[in-house]
Amino acid sequence: TYVSTVKAKRYPITGFQWHPEKNAFEWGSSAIPHSEDAIQVTQHAASYLVSEARKSLNRPESQKVLSNLIYNYKPTYCGYAGRGYDEVYIFTQPRSRF
């Protein structure tokens, strides 16, 4: 028996042992289905996770959120990576805000 997705009965915990984003975003392998149904599975998984996250009352401080935005980083483009990955970026230290 192989279990790919689990959801707790009493707690807001869901686990995936697969990559729901692959159907929509990785095109290098014919083994990854890209049918309309496959894309809808991806969209459903994403919508479900976002709706569960919205139920949380935990909120970080506004400044902490702003300091962790991707726009604070200057990624290094490493080019085409092959094996289904279109592009690779390396993120190091955040750039100066001044």
N, C-alpha and C positions, 0 to 999 in steps of 0.2 A: 504494500500500500504506500502511495506517495501523497503527502498532503502539501498543497502549494499555497493555501491561504487559510489563516485561522482568525477567529474572532472570539474574544472572551464573552461569556454569557453575562457576567456581573460587572465587568469593568470596561471602560472605553479603550480596549486594546485590540488592535488588528495587526496581523503580521503577514507579509508577503515573502514567499521564497521564490520569487520570479520578478521580472522587471516590467511592470505594466506600461512603462513609457516606450519600450522598444518598438511596439507596433507602429507608433506614430512618428518616431524620430530616427530610427536606425534602418537604413536601406541597403546595407552592404551584404546582407545574407538572405538567400532565398528561403532559408529555414524559418525566418520570422514572417508570420502572416500579416498582410497589409490590407486585408479585405475590409469592407465597411463594418462588418460585425466585429472584427479585431480592433478597429479604431474605436468603436463604441464601447468595447470593454475597457480600453484605456481611459476614455472620457468618463465612464461610470466610476472607475476606481479613483480617479482624480477628484471628481465631484464628491464622492463619499468621504474621502480623507479630508477635504476642505470643510465639508459640513460638520464632521466630527470635531475638527480643530476649532471651529467657530463656537462650539458649545463650551469650550474651556473658559474659565473666568480668569486664568492667569494672563497677566499683561506685563511685558517688560517695560522698564522706564523708556520714555520717548527718546532720550539721548542715547540710550543703549541701542535702541532700534536703529537710529540714524547712524551711529558709529559702525554698525555692522552691515550696512548696505553695500551691495556689490560695486556701487559707483565710487566707493572710497578706495578701491583697488585698481592698480594698473597691471592688468594681466599681460603675460608674454605669450604671443601667438606662436605655437610650435608647428603649425602646418597640418597637413593631412596625415592622419595617424594610421589609416588602413584598418582592416578587419571590421568594417562597419561604422567606425567613428569618422564623422565628417571633419571635425576640427578639434584640436586640443589646445587649451589655454592653461598656463601655469600661473597660479596666484601665490604671491609671496606676501610681503608686508604691505599694509595699507599705505597709500600715498599721503603725503602731507596735505592737510586741509587748507593750507595757506598758499 
